[in-house]
Amino acid sequence: MVTRTVDLRSDTVTKPTEAMRAAMASADVDDDVLSGDPTAQRFEEEVARIMGKEAAVFVPSGTMGNLISVLVHCEVRGSEVILGDNSHIHIYENGGISSIGGVHPRTVKNNPDGTMDIDRIEAAIRHPDGALYYPTTRLICLENTHANCGGRCISAEYTDRVGELARKHGLKLHIDGARIFNASAALGVPVHRLVRAADSVSVCLSKGLGAPVGSVIVGTKDFITKARRLRKTLGGGMRQIGVLCAAAYVALQDNVVKLEDDHRKAKIFADGLKEIKQLRVDSSSVETNMVFFNINESSMISPISLCEALEKFGVLAMPASSTSVRVVIHYQISESDVHYALTSIKQAIQEILAVGTTK
């Protein structure tokens, strides 16, 4: 019977710490919709300060944060947003910008490092002469770190170039910064510098930072005023949210410093995978807390069968495609857990191959 669980499915699976639970229990709260929750207000002000923006608003999820941000920038239905073809907003957020906001996505190919070629972005911007026929481009979206590209970091210099392009054409720039603090830790660049060129940023609190719930949107005061109204429209206006913000405040204070160690453990994991002949991994692409590894086609092993076999050892992972698996390290995964998971992968592969041989 397995008594150990190593959950590598995502960094969203962390449990609240005792410090978080204590902060939640003692939080000073009020009705955030009617008069404002004092703990939420202090937390929002702190996040805005850290991000170098004028104001901030707490939202229930990163998906809502991105949706609100896109809708504020694209107030006219039929507007168009330029974003990566492999971006989270485009693939994993239920098409909300289109189904709810009437915003048309125009995708540009993501490079393996999560960027989009600047010339391709500019080529995707609609010319005003075609306004009778085409959607009107109003927004460009970046993602940092870029999850589907393996948690790769987007540099401040690249973001600046995209910001310059946006301003040149009268567009806005939004950053899906779900793991922006991971990028900051990996690059050694303050988070406010990474987003300086952005008009808005969504920051997830329940991924690398380890809070139980929520995200924050930052931007100008006018932008956040509009965002609060849209939050209410979408059903995200909550009451005593200081209970949640108190836990997020602890996460911000305690866990940012742990991100660098998460990245170190991810490198250990990637290096260990390279020793397993049935697997392939580019350890040089592991920049933060995510590791994607491929299964050799000749091995007769599928990502689904491997993940199912790993469950017997108490190791949880997610298929990323028909040939690859994703694992995500977080601060509640120890170095011992990493080595246990690697040993379990080796044993699971041997069991799968042994069953295949006997058939």
Summary of the structure (lengths in Angstrom):
residues: 359
radius of gyration: 21.3
end to end distance: 26.4
largest distance: 68.5
contacts: 1262
relative contact order: 0.16
helix: 47%
strand: 17%
